[in-house]
């Protein structure tokens, strides 16, 4: 159990357009979902944390009007990159957590590679 | 501030043993995770320690010393497929994961 899917797995878009990425927990209800960005050869950078039905908490330096997060249900969260620019090109990974023996282990989706041309 | 330190890169030989160290400084502590990440893929869970001591899981073992703010991941009988980045992450008092930059492990035949 504890499978997280992400769609699309890769996307190429033109500068100025918006891209929506979906994250789903397939076989469990996720207490919280996280969105990360990872640039080549770097570690994960947490962008935002979201709980179902409430507004996402964004990390410092992440523009909430540019990266729109909607956590519609306990199994679905979406990240929309609005007015994308080439510098937004990155590997976007979501994760979902549930209490597991007292620890909030995160289960990661396969990631979405975004290329903005 | 909160900080996780781990070596940037390590090299080991197929069949050998390697230990990847991680030190952490966090606001509160609720456990330490190790994740494996192959290039171009998302991280996968390896281990979780919240009590002092060694946890063994097949070829992989993880150790924690809370008093020293220190953990290590031990990989035995190394295989070529173990070539990956290994991420150390500590869970702080707000149950937020603080991530290390990852250790790239290169396995040579």
Interface residues (C-beta under 8 A of the other chain):
Chain A: X34 X42 X43 X44 X46 X49 X91 X93 X102 X103 X104 X105 X106 X107 X108 X109 X110 X111 X113
Chain B: X30 X31 X33 X35 X40 X41 X42 X43 X44 X45 X48 X50 X87 X91 X95 X96 X97 X99 X100 X101 X102
